[in-house]
C-alpha cells in the first residue's frame, strides 16, 4: 500500500512540475536575439549552410571539446576496468553468410560515416554522428567474423593525432587573434560548397575520427580481443 501511495505522490509531483511548462507553452513568432545572431553569423561570417554545425564547432567550441574529453575519459575508464578481465567474450559460431555480407556492408557503412562528418557543415550530421556510424561498422565486423583483429595501436594513434590536431586548430585561432576554433584559420570558400566554412569541415572530420576510434576501442575491449 505504501509503495502504491509513493508512486501516486511521485506522479502527481511530476505533473505539478511540468504543468506550468505545458500550460505556458506558446509558439515563438521570432528568433531570440542570441539565436538570430547565430543564424546571421553562420551565413554571413562563417559561410556555413548548417547553422547547428557552426554553433557546435565555433560558438560553443569549448563545450564540444569538453564533450570529446568526457568520451575519452570514458574510454580510458572502460579500458582500465576491463583490462585482463574479459577473455574471448565473442565465442558464438559465425555464419558464412553473415561474414560474406558484412564485408560488403562494412565498406558502405564506413563510406556513410565519412560522408556524414565531411558534409556536416552542409547537411544534418557531423563528427559525433559520423564517428558512431564508423564504430557500428567495426562492431559488425566483430560480431560476424571470427578472424577480425583490430590493432589497438592504430586506434590509439588515430585518437591521439585527431585530438591533438583538433586542439592545434583551436590554438592556431588564438595565435592569429581570431578566436579559439575559429573557422577563419582556413579560407572560408564559397557558401554551399564542400570546400566552404573554413576549418569547420576539418574540425568535424577530426571529431569524427576521434569519436569513431574511441568507441571502437571500447567495443574491442568489451569484446575481449
Secondary structure by P-SEA (a helix, b strand, c coil): caaaaaaaaaaaaaaaaaaaaaaaccccccccaaaaaaaaaaccccccccaaaaaacccaaaaaaaaaaaaaaaaaaaaaaacccccccccccccaaaaaaaaaaaaaaaaaaaaaaaacccccccaaaaaaaaaaaaaaaaaccccbbbbaaaaaaaaaaaaaaaaaaaaaaaaaccccccccccccccccccccccaaaaaaaaaaaaaaaaaaaaaaaaacc
